[in-house]
Amino acid sequence: MFQQTRPRSTLQSAFIIGELIYHTTVRKVRNTHSNAFVALLVNMLQAVVLVATFYVLFSILGLRGAKLRGDFLLYVMSGVFLYITHVKTVGAVAGSESPASPMMQHAPMNTIISIAAGALSTLYIQSLSLFTILFIYHVVITPFQIDHPILAYSMFLLAWFTGCAVGLVLLAIKPWFPTFVSVFTMVYQRANMIASGKMFVANMLPPMMLKVFDWNPLFHAIDQSRGFTFANYFPRNSSIEYPLIVGIVLIMVGLMGEFYTRQRVSSSWGARR
């Protein structure tokens, strides 16, 4: 009855952690609705509405002439999908269970499993939505061709990775400054509607305007994804290395901050909120 079971090997420990991440990810995916299909449909509708909004906005403002030579809707989607994935990942990781959460009282649950589940559930839903919408657009509306589909999807993963990094830093400081983190997360997600640069082509921006956007890793990921999507676009004002380095640095800072917070967090901190 009081016997404590321990994994017998490293492989068994890895299997148990992987199983916990899987079940927690499934729980995260089904949070929005008890039916997984409906949860996916809701996310797809959000992406479709945002794409349609920017399509109409570009048409009304007469910005379609500034697009790349290629499928205009694919140009819009190359920015919208990366933006949605990035901001939703930031929210999912920053909103993971803290060390003082009641869920953490159930061994062998821990914060790393919660963080991984939040990040993977967002990646699963957004990837499935991306492929489903692109398939429907290709089959039902008009065929299209992506110049380097694997590399273009790698920029999608890079946007997800930087979202994980930003969310992890916010999660580490959330128990200390819960109100600030909540407000900052909302402001960051709203600001990226413009700061991500999904409505612009980086090669066409003047140097003064470029300084407004090139600090943002998401801006670089979106511009590079368009370089891999369209055969006639070669991004000169963005790089793959910058968002990758920023993501790695923020992941390291976030992990150190999360470890420090986990050693000192208390359930009584909730009274300060």
PyMOL commands that set and color helices and strands:
alter all, ss='L'
color gray80, all
select helices_A, chain A and resi 10-29+36-61+63-66+72-94+102-105+111-141+149-173+178-195+202-204+207-213+217-229+241-264+267-272
alter helices_A, ss='H'
color red, helices_A
deselect
rebuild
show_as cartoon
